[in-house]
């Protein structure tokens, strides 16, 4: 992003600058670039060059919610780096993006409230020097994009997005958190459902699509949550009629009292939902969410209308300036 002087060496010490080949990324792929260390007035020894991925994670404590910048992947790029005085040392890297990395960009626009960054850390004389963050835009997989397009086609409007600490019931996860993208429902369901939350959990072979609908209470019924999930291969997901599948599920949620539609399998093959009363999460109960930045209605063109018009820099500064209260996977 920009050169940063290494304070451990004092005045005249080396500076570091991490340069990404591209700020755009997709889960399961690589981010490449160079860590460039410019020598200062004297030779310098750096023990390790470490890169990590960080995002903001919300953690619930009772009725309160706290957030902090959390590390979820780290790798040692190089050890024992000698930086001669006045010379430039360029260290190329390939940084894998985990399959469960939160999506931060949809349809060419920034997803409000979501940021993922690459952090450069240099270990000097055994002490870590955590550097600046270079934001990356994590775009949906084609399989995830197919679902987001369906939300646009159905008339959902974006409400907010965040990353929650915890694990989902019945869904294999490698990371200790999951992303929630919240929508206001289409007009025909607004009287019975207040909002719908969408979560993706991906791995190299499959995509889990988890839905949670918050039902409104009525004169003769109380509100509640309804959960459901699809489990499909990435190839199947791209050929699925998600608009029909999501609309059908939401229609059943709206019509049923306290029943919780829970569906699995490939909706393209006409799987019939079953019903149960279990809560969909191991460590996450229903809670209130803050409203995200105001966004107009979703256009029928698909994912581009879900979060169109957002600016990357506005969100990056807000998220990464709040400190590091929690850390998943830090060693």
Buried (B, 14 or more C-beta within 10 A) or exposed (E): BEEBBBEBBEEEBBBBBBEBEEBEBBBBBEBEBBBBBBBBEBEBEBBBBBBBBBBBBBBBEEEEBEBBBBBBBBEEBBEEBEBEEEEEBEBEBEBBBBBBBBBBBBBEBBBBBBBBBBBBBBBBEEEEBBBBBBBBBBBBBEBBBBBBBBBBBBBBBBBBBBBBBBBBBBBEBEBBBBBBBBBBBBEBBEEBBBBBBBBBBBBEEBBBBBBBBBBBEEEEEEBBBBBBBBBBEBEBBBEBEBBEBBBBBBBBBBEBEEBBBBBBBBBBEEEEBEEEEEBBBEEBEBEEBEEBBEBEBBBEEBBBBBBBBBEBEEBBEEBBEEEBEBBBBEE
